[in-house]
Amino acid sequence: MNASKIFIDYRSQSKEAIFDLCDMNGRIRLSGTIIPNNKKEVDISRLKNGQYQVYVIDNGEIAKKLIRL
């Protein structure tokens, strides 16, 4: 069963960080911004089940996390 949303909880070092949710072929499926000290709600209801990488780019630093739907 596919979840309808995920939350990205990232403590940004800058005024705003960027996230990319990519499939395992490296294609960006979703993208957006994260405001400091707020959880970002991301609607993933249109994504197919599978594995994805979430990248958060903040002030030149990149964090990544593998998720499975």
MMTF fields as JSON, N, C-alpha, C and O atoms, coordinates in Angstrom:
{
  "mmtfVersion": "1.0.0",
  "mmtfProducer": "UNKNOWN",
  "numBonds": 275,
  "numAtoms": 276,
  "numGroups": 69,
  "numChains": 1,
  "numModels": 1,
  "chainsPerModel": [1],
  "groupsPerChain": [69],
  "chainIdList": ["A"],
  "bondAtomList": [4, 2, 8, 6, 12, 10, 16, 14, 20, 18, 24, 22, 28, 26, 32, 30, 36, 34, 40, 38, 44, 42, 48, 46, 52, 50, 56, 54, 60, 58, 64, 62, 68, 66, 72, 70, 76, 74, 80, 78, 84, 82, 88, 86, 92, 90, 96, 94, 100, 98, 104, 102, 108, 106, 112, 110, 116, 114, 120, 118, 124, 122, 128, 126, 132, 130, 136, 134, 140, 138, 144, 142, 148, 146, 152, 150, 156, 154, 160, 158, 164, 162, 168, 166, 172, 170, 176, 174, 180, 178, 184, 182, 188, 186, 192, 190, 196, 194, 200, 198, 204, 202, 208, 206, 212, 210, 216, 214, 220, 218, 224, 222, 228, 226, 232, 230, 236, 234, 240, 238, 244, 242, 248, 246, 252, 250, 256, 254, 260, 258, 264, 262, 268, 266, 272, 270],
  "bondOrderList": [1, 1, 1, 1, 1, 1, 1, 1, 1, 1, 1, 1, 1, 1, 1, 1, 1, 1, 1, 1, 1, 1, 1, 1, 1, 1, 1, 1, 1, 1, 1, 1, 1, 1, 1, 1, 1, 1, 1, 1, 1, 1, 1, 1, 1, 1, 1, 1, 1, 1, 1, 1, 1, 1, 1, 1, 1, 1, 1, 1, 1, 1, 1, 1, 1, 1, 1, 1],
  "groupList": [{"groupName": "MET", "atomNameList": ["N", "CA", "C", "O"], "elementList": ["N", "C", "C", "O"], "formalChargeList": [0, 0, 0, 0], "bondAtomList": [1, 0, 2, 1, 3, 2], "bondOrderList": [1, 1, 2], "singleLetterCode": "M", "chemCompType": "L-PEPTIDE LINKING"}, {"groupName": "ASN", "atomNameList": ["N", "CA", "C", "O"], "elementList": ["N", "C", "C", "O"], "formalChargeList": [0, 0, 0, 0], "bondAtomList": [1, 0, 2, 1, 3, 2], "bondOrderList": [1, 1, 2], "singleLetterCode": "N", "chemCompType": "L-PEPTIDE LINKING"}, {"groupName": "ALA", "atomNameList": ["N", "CA", "C", "O"], "elementList": ["N", "C", "C", "O"], "formalChargeList": [0, 0, 0, 0], "bondAtomList": [1, 0, 2, 1, 3, 2], "bondOrderList": [1, 1, 2], "singleLetterCode": "A", "chemCompType": "L-PEPTIDE LINKING"}, {"groupName": "SER", "atomNameList": ["N", "CA", "C", "O"], "elementList": ["N", "C", "C", "O"], "formalChargeList": [0, 0, 0, 0], "bondAtomList": [1, 0, 2, 1, 3, 2], "bondOrderList": [1, 1, 2], "singleLetterCode": "S", "chemCompType": "L-PEPTIDE LINKING"}, {"groupName": "LYS", "atomNameList": ["N", "CA", "C", "O"], "elementList": ["N", "C", "C", "O"], "formalChargeList": [0, 0, 0, 0], "bondAtomList": [1, 0, 2, 1, 3, 2], "bondOrderList": [1, 1, 2], "singleLetterCode": "K", "chemCompType": "L-PEPTIDE LINKING"}, {"groupName": "ILE", "atomNameList": ["N", "CA", "C", "O"], "elementList": ["N", "C", "C", "O"], "formalChargeList": [0, 0, 0, 0], "bondAtomList": [1, 0, 2, 1, 3, 2], "bondOrderList": [1, 1, 2], "singleLetterCode": "I", "chemCompType": "L-PEPTIDE LINKING"}, {"groupName": "PHE", "atomNameList": ["N", "CA", "C", "O"], "elementList": ["N", "C", "C", "O"], "formalChargeList": [0, 0, 0, 0], "bondAtomList": [1, 0, 2, 1, 3, 2], "bondOrderList": [1, 1, 2], "singleLetterCode": "F", "chemCompType": "L-PEPTIDE LINKING"}, {"groupName": "ASP", "atomNameList": ["N", "CA", "C", "O"], "elementList": ["N", "C", "C", "O"], "formalChargeList": [0, 0, 0, 0], "bondAtomList": [1, 0, 2, 1, 3, 2], "bondOrderList": [1, 1, 2], "singleLetterCode": "D", "chemCompType": "L-PEPTIDE LINKING"}, {"groupName": "TYR", "atomNameList": ["N", "CA", "C", "O"], "elementList": ["N", "C", "C", "O"], "formalChargeList": [0, 0, 0, 0], "bondAtomList": [1, 0, 2, 1, 3, 2], "bondOrderList": [1, 1, 2], "singleLetterCode": "Y", "chemCompType": "L-PEPTIDE LINKING"}, {"groupName": "ARG", "atomNameList": ["N", "CA", "C", "O"], "elementList": ["N", "C", "C", "O"], "formalChargeList": [0, 0, 0, 0], "bondAtomList": [1, 0, 2, 1, 3, 2], "bondOrderList": [1, 1, 2], "singleLetterCode": "R", "chemCompType": "L-PEPTIDE LINKING"}, {"groupName": "GLN", "atomNameList": ["N", "CA", "C", "O"], "elementList": ["N", "C", "C", "O"], "formalChargeList": [0, 0, 0, 0], "bondAtomList": [1, 0, 2, 1, 3, 2], "bondOrderList": [1, 1, 2], "singleLetterCode": "Q", "chemCompType": "L-PEPTIDE LINKING"}, {"groupName": "GLU", "atomNameList": ["N", "CA", "C", "O"], "elementList": ["N", "C", "C", "O"], "formalChargeList": [0, 0, 0, 0], "bondAtomList": [1, 0, 2, 1, 3, 2], "bondOrderList": [1, 1, 2], "singleLetterCode": "E", "chemCompType": "L-PEPTIDE LINKING"}, {"groupName": "LEU", "atomNameList": ["N", "CA", "C", "O"], "elementList": ["N", "C", "C", "O"], "formalChargeList": [0, 0, 0, 0], "bondAtomList": [1, 0, 2, 1, 3, 2], "bondOrderList": [1, 1, 2], "singleLetterCode": "L", "chemCompType": "L-PEPTIDE LINKING"}, {"groupName": "CYS", "atomNameList": ["N", "CA", "C", "O"], "elementList": ["N", "C", "C", "O"], "formalChargeList": [0, 0, 0, 0], "bondAtomList": [1, 0, 2, 1, 3, 2], "bondOrderList": [1, 1, 2], "singleLetterCode": "C", "chemCompType": "L-PEPTIDE LINKING"}, {"groupName": "GLY", "atomNameList": ["N", "CA", "C", "O"], "elementList": ["N", "C", "C", "O"], "formalChargeList": [0, 0, 0, 0], "bondAtomList": [1, 0, 2, 1, 3, 2], "bondOrderList": [1, 1, 2], "singleLetterCode": "G", "chemCompType": "PEPTIDE LINKING"}, {"groupName": "THR", "atomNameList": ["N", "CA", "C", "O"], "elementList": ["N", "C", "C", "O"], "formalChargeList": [0, 0, 0, 0], "bondAtomList": [1, 0, 2, 1, 3, 2], "bondOrderList": [1, 1, 2], "singleLetterCode": "T", "chemCompType": "L-PEPTIDE LINKING"}, {"groupName": "PRO", "atomNameList": ["N", "CA", "C", "O"], "elementList": ["N", "C", "C", "O"], "formalChargeList": [0, 0, 0, 0], "bondAtomList": [1, 0, 2, 1, 3, 2], "bondOrderList": [1, 1, 2], "singleLetterCode": "P", "chemCompType": "L-PEPTIDE LINKING"}, {"groupName": "VAL", "atomNameList": ["N", "CA", "C", "O"], "elementList": ["N", "C", "C", "O"], "formalChargeList": [0, 0, 0, 0], "bondAtomList": [1, 0, 2, 1, 3, 2], "bondOrderList": [1, 1, 2], "singleLetterCode": "V", "chemCompType": "L-PEPTIDE LINKING"}],
  "groupTypeList": [0, 1, 2, 3, 4, 5, 6, 5, 7, 8, 9, 3, 10, 3, 4, 11, 2, 5, 6, 7, 12, 13, 7, 0, 1, 14, 9, 5, 9, 12, 3, 14, 15, 5, 5, 16, 1, 1, 4, 4, 11, 17, 7, 5, 3, 9, 12, 4, 1, 14, 10, 8, 10, 17, 8, 17, 5, 7, 1, 14, 11, 5, 2, 4, 4, 12, 5, 9, 12],
  "groupIdList": [1, 2, 3, 4, 5, 6, 7, 8, 9, 10, 11, 12, 13, 14, 15, 16, 17, 18, 19, 20, 21, 22, 23, 24, 25, 26, 27, 28, 29, 30, 31, 32, 33, 34, 35, 36, 37, 38, 39, 40, 41, 42, 43, 44, 45, 46, 47, 48, 49, 50, 51, 52, 53, 54, 55, 56, 57, 58, 59, 60, 61, 62, 63, 64, 65, 66, 67, 68, 69],
  "secStructList": [7, 7, 7, 1, 3, 3, 3, 3, 3, 7, 7, 7, 1, 1, 1, 7, 3, 3, 3, 3, 3, 3, 3, 6, 6, 1, 7, 3, 3, 3, 3, 3, 3, 3, 7, 6, 6, 1, 3, 3, 3, 3, 3, 7, 6, 6, 1, 7, 1, 1, 3, 3, 3, 3, 3, 3, 3, 3, 6, 6, 3, 3, 3, 3, 3, 3, 3, 3, 7],
  "xCoordList": [0.842, 0.0, 0.879, 1.863, 0.539, 1.315, 0.795, -0.4, 1.672, 1.297, 0.963, 1.395, 0.21, -0.169, 0.74, 0.741, 1.519, 2.427, 3.569, 3.471, 4.644, 5.778, 6.08, 5.639, 6.824, 7.253, 8.77, 9.418, 9.33, 10.779, 11.04, 10.648, 11.701, 12.03, 13.524, 14.33, 13.886, 15.297, 15.551, 14.836, 16.55, 16.927, 17.884, 19.08, 17.364, 18.128, 19.167, 18.933, 20.314, 21.378, 21.212, 21.84, 20.376, 20.174, 18.709, 17.924, 18.352, 16.972, 16.039, 14.845, 16.6, 15.771, 16.642, 17.708, 16.189, 16.88, 15.992, 14.799, 16.578, 15.866, 15.874, 16.874, 14.761, 14.752, 14.409, 13.646, 14.982, 14.648, 14.335, 15.092, 13.234, 12.903, 13.1, 12.406, 14.057, 14.471, 14.188, 14.269, 13.852, 13.717, 15.121, 16.115, 15.192, 16.494, 17.274, 18.426, 16.663, 17.368, 17.893, 18.467, 17.695, 18.202, 17.272, 17.634, 16.082, 15.132, 14.432, 13.948, 14.381, 13.693, 12.195, 11.661, 11.522, 10.075, 9.327, 8.223, 9.919, 9.337, 10.463, 11.581, 10.166, 11.169, 10.455, 9.282, 11.159, 10.55, 11.532, 12.724, 11.018, 11.838, 11.411, 10.276, 12.352, 12.107, 12.441, 13.554, 11.489, 11.698, 12.25, 11.785, 13.237, 13.858, 12.847, 11.862, 13.126, 12.363, 10.905, 10.065, 10.598, 9.263, 9.376, 10.31, 8.434, 8.366, 7.724, 6.706, 8.319, 7.789, 6.906, 7.376, 5.641, 4.72, 4.783, 4.624, 5.016, 5.169, 4.136, 4.094, 3.314, 2.297, 2.969, 3.503, 2.939, 3.572, 2.54, 2.897, 1.282, 0.207, 0.305, -0.242, 0.978, 1.088, 2.325, 2.52, 3.154, 4.353, 4.033, 3.184, 4.719, 4.572, 5.331, 6.278, 4.921, 5.662, 7.076, 7.294, 8.023, 9.411, 10.341, 9.924, 11.601, 12.615, 12.903, 12.924, 13.123, 13.432, 14.518, 14.676, 15.256, 16.235, 15.698, 15.224, 15.779, 15.444, 16.76, 17.537, 16.998, 18.19, 17.766, 16.806, 18.482, 18.268, 19.556, 20.621, 19.44, 20.596, 20.465, 19.5, 21.458, 21.398, 22.779, 23.702, 22.901, 24.14, 25.356, 26.415, 25.206, 26.308, 26.478, 27.288, 25.742, 25.787, 24.624, 23.528, 24.868, 23.829, 23.635, 24.585, 22.384, 22.017, 21.096, 20.303, 21.198, 20.31, 19.78, 20.401, 18.604, 17.95, 17.181, 16.483, 17.317, 16.578, 15.221, 15.129, 14.161, 12.826, 12.208, 12.555, 11.3, 10.571, 9.095, 8.583, 8.412, 6.957, 6.288, 5.06],
  "yCoordList": [-1.187, 0.0, 1.239, 1.305, 2.195, 3.42, 4.478, 4.77, 5.05, 6.141, 7.369, 7.473, 8.283, 9.462, 10.655, 11.608, 10.61, 11.727, 11.276, 10.294, 12.024, 11.85, 13.207, 14.242, 13.189, 14.424, 14.454, 13.469, 15.582, 15.78, 16.719, 17.886, 16.194, 16.978, 17.252, 16.4, 18.431, 18.785, 20.134, 21.102, 20.192, 21.447, 22.201, 21.912, 23.146, 23.886, 24.801, 25.409, 24.879, 25.782, 27.172, 28.134, 27.269, 28.536, 28.94, 28.303, 29.991, 30.454, 29.469, 29.411, 28.702, 27.803, 26.705, 26.984, 25.471, 24.339, 23.816, 24.115, 23.046, 22.483, 20.966, 20.384, 20.324, 18.867, 18.387, 19.028, 17.26, 16.544, 15.115, 14.497, 14.579, 13.182, 12.532, 12.858, 11.607, 11.009, 9.518, 8.846, 9.004, 7.564, 6.961, 7.687, 5.656, 4.996, 5.141, 4.712, 5.737, 6.056, 7.483, 7.939, 8.2, 9.561, 10.634, 11.811, 10.264, 11.27, 11.935, 11.258, 13.26, 14.008, 13.851, 14.199, 13.325, 13.132, 14.237, 14.609, 14.762, 15.874, 16.761, 16.297, 18.035, 18.992, 20.11, 20.386, 20.743, 21.845, 22.468, 22.159, 23.34, 24.03, 23.624, 23.21, 23.756, 23.473, 24.73, 25.248, 25.214, 26.396, 25.911, 24.896, 26.618, 26.168, 25.887, 26.605, 24.823, 24.434, 24.092, 24.185, 23.7, 23.232, 21.884, 21.648, 21.0, 19.741, 20.029, 20.716, 19.506, 19.682, 18.49, 17.352, 18.735, 17.684, 17.565, 18.552, 16.338, 16.114, 15.081, 13.967, 15.453, 14.549, 13.578, 13.988, 12.302, 11.283, 10.325, 9.246, 10.706, 9.812, 9.415, 8.382, 10.196, 9.887, 9.065, 8.696, 8.78, 7.986, 6.503, 6.067, 5.737, 4.284, 3.713, 4.328, 2.549, 1.86, 1.589, 1.321, 1.657, 1.391, 2.131, 2.622, 2.204, 2.894, 4.261, 4.427, 5.225, 6.585, 7.136, 6.687, 8.1, 8.829, 10.241, 10.898, 10.688, 12.072, 12.799, 12.409, 13.845, 14.675, 16.023, 16.627, 16.492, 17.831, 18.61, 18.226, 19.714, 20.56, 21.828, 22.582, 22.046, 23.164, 23.796, 23.194, 24.993, 25.754, 24.982, 25.001, 24.305, 23.555, 22.141, 21.381, 21.775, 20.428, 19.607, 20.128, 18.324, 17.431, 16.281, 15.582, 16.094, 14.933, 14.068, 14.585, 12.746, 11.877, 10.759, 10.352, 10.271, 9.179, 8.341, 8.869, 7.036, 6.092, 5.846, 5.6, 5.914, 5.597, 4.536, 4.426, 3.771, 2.742, 3.0, 3.231, 2.961, 3.143, 1.817, 1.742],
  "zCoordList": [0.0, 0.0, 0.0, 0.737, -0.801, -0.944, 0.02, 0.031, 0.822, 1.714, 0.877, -0.272, 1.434, 0.663, 0.911, 0.131, 1.996, 2.263, 3.159, 3.894, 3.07, 3.972, 4.59, 4.091, 5.664, 6.309, 6.314, 6.669, 5.922, 5.983, 7.152, 7.13, 8.162, 9.354, 9.313, 9.687, 8.863, 8.678, 9.32, 9.062, 10.14, 10.802, 9.891, 9.858, 9.17, 8.171, 8.811, 9.855, 8.154, 8.589, 7.969, 8.412, 6.957, 6.266, 6.358, 7.06, 5.654, 5.669, 4.982, 5.277, 4.069, 3.286, 2.678, 2.128, 2.779, 2.151, 1.019, 0.966, 0.13, -1.013, -0.877, -0.457, -1.231, -1.262, -2.667, -3.389, -3.036, -4.264, -3.878, -3.129, -4.376, -4.191, -5.551, -6.514, -5.62, -6.895, -6.909, -5.881, -8.1, -8.238, -8.309, -8.305, -8.373, -8.337, -9.642, -9.723, -10.657, -11.897, -11.894, -12.882, -10.77, -10.631, -11.143, -11.135, -11.59, -12.082, -10.907, -9.999, -10.928, -9.881, -10.082, -11.135, -9.064, -9.118, -8.387, -8.786, -7.324, -6.567, -6.082, -5.857, -5.923, -5.466, -4.716, -4.968, -3.804, -3.064, -2.088, -2.099, -1.255, -0.269, 1.144, 1.383, 2.056, 3.47, 4.247, 4.154, 5.004, 5.844, 7.185, 7.705, 7.757, 9.01, 10.123, 10.295, 10.869, 12.054, 11.771, 12.666, 10.543, 10.183, 9.5, 8.734, 9.772, 9.038, 7.689, 7.608, 6.648, 5.301, 4.969, 4.974, 4.682, 4.266, 2.746, 2.029, 2.263, 0.83, 0.378, 0.901, -0.582, -1.128, -2.094, -3.124, -1.76, -2.599, -3.188, -3.662, -3.163, -3.588, -5.056, -5.443, -5.875, -7.304, -7.658, -8.816, -6.665, -6.926, -6.869, -6.09, -7.699, -7.677, -6.491, -6.0, -6.034, -4.975, -5.458, -6.639, -4.558, -4.897, -3.957, -2.908, -4.344, -3.55, -4.158, -5.378, -3.288, -3.7, -2.787, -1.651, -3.287, -2.472, -2.243, -3.17, -1.007, -0.684, -0.428, 0.444, -1.185, -1.016, -0.451, -0.928, 0.564, 1.097, 0.882, 1.365, 0.145, -0.153, 0.675, 0.544, 1.53, 2.468, 2.6, 3.147, 2.1, 2.276, 1.762, 2.39, 0.622, 0.031, 0.561, 0.029, 1.586, 2.158, 1.621, 1.413, 1.398, 0.895, 1.872, 2.222, 2.31, 3.132, 2.291, 1.504, 2.452, 1.677, 2.545, 3.527, 2.152, 2.886, 1.883, 1.018, 2.008, 1.186, 1.827, 3.03, 1.012, 1.517, 0.61, -0.566, 1.168, 0.406, 0.533, 1.629, -0.587, -0.585, -0.884, -0.931]
}
